[in-house]
Amino acid sequence: PSMQRTPDDVQIATLLQDVHNGMETRRIFKVLAHVSRNYRDQAGRDYNGIQAYLQDFFERYRDISITRAKTQIQVQGNQARALETFGTRARAANPEQDIDIHLQGQVTVNLERIEGQWKIVEWGPLL
């Protein structure tokens, strides 16, 4: 049986694609547009912390390329969880300071619906 896609699933999948595009084009506000002011992650970052992390990442890396497999999305009321399977490649802007990134794995993205809009409240650690 085919899984019926709900409007929430579509909105979340679209949001994650937009985040993906923002990462590849190194456009911080395209990514942050989808991050909740309530953001908190296991590294102790809040909204300002994830903004600073992204700014640092975009300064240190070029040619960011992300491949994604089909995202698994579970929605329960105003909470949702997406399991992203991905590969990331990025070239260090300063090879003496950083090494190129060649990363693959899965990450859980937790989201909440605020005033009808889905926002990311946590990027989990790499699984």
C-alpha positions in Angstrom: 0.0 0.0 0.0 1.3 3.5 -0.9 1.9 5.8 2.0 -0.5 8.7 1.8 1.4 12.0 2.0 -0.2 14.5 4.2 0.1 18.3 3.9 2.4 18.2 6.9 4.7 15.7 5.3 4.8 17.8 2.1 5.5 21.0 4.1 8.3 19.3 6.1 9.9 17.7 3.0 9.8 21.1 1.2 11.3 22.8 4.3 14.2 20.2 4.4 14.8 20.7 0.6 15.0 24.4 1.2 17.5 23.9 4.0 19.5 21.6 1.7 19.5 24.3 -1.0 20.5 26.9 1.6 23.4 24.8 2.8 24.7 24.1 -0.8 24.5 27.8 -1.7 25.9 28.9 1.6 23.0 31.2 2.3 22.6 31.4 6.0 19.3 33.1 6.2 17.7 30.5 3.8 18.6 27.9 6.4 17.8 30.0 9.5 14.3 30.8 8.1 13.4 27.2 9.0 15.0 27.2 12.5 12.8 27.7 15.5 13.6 30.4 18.1 13.2 27.5 20.5 16.1 25.6 18.9 18.2 23.5 21.3 20.6 20.7 20.5 22.8 18.2 22.3 25.9 20.4 21.7 24.2 23.1 23.8 23.5 25.4 20.9 20.4 27.6 20.8 19.2 29.7 17.9 22.1 32.1 18.1 24.5 29.2 18.6 23.3 27.5 15.4 23.5 30.8 13.5 27.1 31.2 14.7 27.9 27.6 13.8 26.6 28.0 10.3 28.4 31.3 9.8 31.6 29.6 10.8 30.9 26.6 8.6 30.2 28.7 5.6 33.4 30.8 6.2 35.5 27.6 6.5 34.1 25.5 3.7 33.4 25.9 0.0 31.9 23.7 -2.7 29.3 22.2 -0.3 27.6 19.2 -1.9 24.8 17.2 -0.2 23.1 14.1 -1.5 20.0 13.0 0.3 18.0 9.8 0.3 14.3 9.8 0.8 13.5 11.4 4.2 11.3 9.4 6.6 8.9 11.8 8.3 6.7 11.1 11.3 4.2 13.7 12.5 2.4 13.6 15.9 0.2 16.6 16.4 2.4 19.7 16.5 5.7 17.7 16.8 7.5 15.9 13.9 10.6 13.9 13.5 12.4 13.5 10.2 15.2 10.9 9.6 17.6 12.3 7.0 20.0 10.0 5.3 22.7 12.0 3.5 26.2 12.4 2.2 28.1 15.7 2.5 31.2 16.8 0.8 32.8 20.2 1.3 36.2 21.7 0.5 38.2 23.5 3.2 38.7 27.1 2.4 42.0 26.9 4.3 43.5 23.4 3.9 46.1 24.2 6.6 43.4 24.8 9.1 40.7 22.3 8.1 40.4 19.1 6.2 37.9 18.5 3.5 34.6 16.9 4.7 33.5 13.6 3.3 30.7 12.6 5.6 27.8 10.2 5.4 25.2 9.0 7.8 21.8 9.7 9.2 20.6 12.5 11.4 17.2 13.0 13.2 15.7 16.4 12.7 13.0 17.4 15.3 10.4 20.0 14.3 7.5 21.8 15.9 4.5 23.5 14.3 4.2 27.1 15.5 1.3 29.2 14.2 0.9 26.8 11.3 4.5 26.8 10.3 6.9 23.9 10.8 10.3 24.9 12.3 13.4 22.9 13.2 13.9 22.7 16.9 16.9 20.3 16.9 19.4 18.7 14.5 20.4 15.5 16.3 24.0 14.2 16.3 25.1 12.0 13.4 23.8 8.5 13.9 
